Amino acid sequence: MDVTAIVLAAGHGERLGADKALVDLGGTTAIERACAHLRDAGVEDVVIVRRAGALPLPATAGAARVDCDTGAMAESLRAAIRSRGPSLAPRALVFPVDYAMVRADTLRAILAVQAPVVLPRCRGQVGHPIALAREVLAEIDTPGTQTLRDVIRRDPARVAVADVEDGWTLRDLDTQADLLAARGALANAIPATELLARHRSRRAYRDEPVGDAQLRWLVDSARRSSTSSFIQACSIVAVRDPARRARISALCSDQDHIRQAPVFLAIVADLRRIARACERHKKRVNADTLEIFVEATIDAAVVGQSLCLAAESEGLGACMIGAARNHPRELAALLDLPRHAYVVFGMTIGWPADDPELRERLPLDAVLHMERYDDARTDPALDAADASLRAWSRRVNARMAPGAKRIDETRGWSDRMAFLFGGDRPHKGRQNLAPELREMGFSLDAPPKPPA
Ligand SMILES: Cc1cc2nc3c(=O)[nH]c(=O)nc-3n(C[C@H](O)[C@H](O)[C@H](O)COP(=O)(O)O)c2cc1C
């Protein structure tokens, strides 16, 4: 392929606290990874730009190295152009090593677009690496041109985009959190079906951050889930502040993992936007039906599960927090939720530090019926679920530290369910749910309470 790749690896890596080219990404350095992807994409001519005095690169990177003084992007490009001279290929791919996670098929897609400037575009945002015709790249050496951005913006008519799915075109490796995210994604790149089979709620987390870029990417993925009648009635409030998480924990049965996780997410059923849409069209929102409440709640649950799976796909662990419904009004006030919005459940997310015993689910035959529901399967399902929960309790107890509180191994699933839901006792901790939801704008088909 008639392309010279210019891999920019001259930065100081100050925010990362390490030489970006040499950080480990799934068993290889970032620079080796970038070079391997370039090779897989058919790019053989590779120039790596380093700062003078920077550490040597692994020999396997198999590319020419050229040094520059400061490591600024424009200076790096000038150094690469000079080093190649007339042998620079007709097109260049400017590939900052911060984007070493970008896949080979993405590089191929960028190079497949023929235009003087080609930017990868993912989910509406443009990212890196960027392909440029040799003459366009040479403009970096003209007076008055400070940055590559100046070159790209000079003439919008010569810019084309390559639409790609690869989110790593937007996610650079700038901080430790970004590095953790990249490593997590590499270690967990497995099919969704396998991820689901491996699912465990995680309730202890390492003292390591989940960065904003990763959080935004995960929520951006989850918010694309199906949505009833396109109502898009889910919002998410992310809470990092430790003092606020401590207050949330106090409202959620004092669950310690809410204090311990780096971030708590409130998954909100949110009719505020629909109420506002009605106002704009001179109508009052009818949020009083059970149906709209259920629709908004389902929307939130669907997004929440997608988010959990997305997080697990990058090696994060999560635990949903239904106790967020213990004090719906107080939690809504803490989060400044508007009327017609409530937290359906919360979610703690972080890098898991525990290794909980996997909990088997009801047998498949109890859940999947063909053509008609077969109630004859109910009792065998209960027997299987009882035996499975007892076996789980035995496994958990066998792994427990001496002196720790043991689980009752005699209790099966059916007696747990009978304990939780048998009799007239209101669901523990949720006595006020319906009256509080009514005060928050969901009257659940009951006539609204007249104002006091
Ligand atoms: C909507 C919802 C709310 C939950 N609430 C809590 C909670 O408040 N605290 C908690 O520790 N786990 C909570 N969980 C996690 C369940 O306890 C867990 O999914 C279940 O026991 C099965 O275990 P597993 O997820 O490890 O397979 C919740 C799960 C869901 C789906």
The ligand as a Gaussian input file, in Angstrom:
#p B3LYP/6-31G(d) Opt

LIG

0 1
 C      -32.931000      -4.314000      39.930000
 C      -31.918000      -4.986000      40.811000
 C      -31.684000      -4.498000      42.080000
 C      -30.695000      -5.065000      42.883000
 N      -30.443000      -4.508000      44.105000
 C      -29.379000      -4.922000      44.821000
 C      -28.995000      -4.231000      46.005000
 O      -29.630000      -3.266000      46.442000
 N      -27.877000      -4.671000      46.647000
 C      -27.134000      -5.713000      46.194000
 O      -26.125000      -6.030000      46.832000
 N      -27.483000      -6.402000      45.085000
 C      -28.573000      -6.018000      44.378000
 N      -28.903000      -6.648000      43.205000
 C      -28.098000      -7.773000      42.720000
 C      -28.816000      -9.096000      42.968000
 O      -28.778000      -9.390000      44.328000
 C      -28.106000     -10.161000      42.125000
 O      -28.216000      -9.849000      40.770000
 C      -28.711000     -11.550000      42.360000
 O      -28.578000     -11.936000      43.680000
 C      -28.028000     -12.585000      41.470000
 O      -26.637000     -12.586000      41.684000
 P      -25.606000     -12.291000      40.529000
 O      -25.959000     -10.968000      39.914000
 O      -24.245000     -12.265000      41.182000
 O      -25.714000     -13.400000      39.544000
 C      -29.940000      -6.151000      42.425000
 C      -30.214000      -6.674000      41.153000
 C      -31.180000      -6.096000      40.358000
 C      -31.445000      -6.647000      38.985000

